[in-house]
Amino acid sequence: MEIIGVHTPETAAERVTANVEKKIGDLKITYPVLVDTGGENWKRWNQRYWPTVWLIDRKGMARYRWQGELEYKGAGGEARMTELIEKLLREKP
């Protein structure tokens, strides 16, 4: 399993790469984060909400998407995404 973050800024402060790098360090994020300042990836993936979580299978196909905060108003997103990740990991290569 690999995790890749894509940061598309909402505010002017989030467009400053140094601010993003500091926050990544503050949060102790160890996976790679692409800074999508121009929004190219945002548009390519037809994003509508911050954040959006995509699960990509072994063949590179987008299989699942969660839009918005995982636990907003008790949505249960963490459990659902964990279940879907485990399902993908059980699939044969």
ChimeraX attribute file (.defattr): number of C-alpha atoms within 10 A of each C-alpha:
attribute: neighborCount
match mode: 1-to-1
recipient: residues
	/A:1	8
	/A:2	6
	/A:3	9
	/A:4	11
	/A:5	13
	/A:6	17
	/A:7	19
	/A:8	19
	/A:9	19
	/A:10	11
	/A:11	8
	/A:12	7
	/A:13	11
	/A:14	17
	/A:15	17
	/A:16	13
	/A:17	14
	/A:18	11
	/A:19	12
	/A:20	17
	/A:21	15
	/A:22	11
	/A:23	13
	/A:24	15
	/A:25	11
	/A:26	9
	/A:27	9
	/A:28	9
	/A:29	12
	/A:30	11
	/A:31	11
	/A:32	12
	/A:33	15
	/A:34	12
	/A:35	19
	/A:36	15
	/A:37	17
	/A:38	11
	/A:39	15
	/A:40	11
	/A:41	16
	/A:42	17
	/A:43	10
	/A:44	8
	/A:45	10
	/A:46	9
	/A:47	13
	/A:48	11
	/A:49	12
	/A:50	13
	/A:51	15
	/A:52	14
	/A:53	18
	/A:54	15
	/A:55	17
	/A:56	16
	/A:57	16
	/A:58	13
	/A:59	7
	/A:60	8
	/A:61	9
	/A:62	12
	/A:63	11
	/A:64	13
	/A:65	12
	/A:66	16
	/A:67	14
	/A:68	15
	/A:69	17
	/A:70	18
	/A:71	11
	/A:72	9
	/A:73	7
	/A:74	9
	/A:75	12
	/A:76	12
	/A:77	17
	/A:78	14
	/A:79	12
	/A:80	13
	/A:81	18
	/A:82	11
	/A:83	12
	/A:84	15
	/A:85	16
	/A:86	11
	/A:87	10
	/A:88	17
	/A:89	13
	/A:90	9
	/A:91	9
	/A:92	6
	/A:93	8
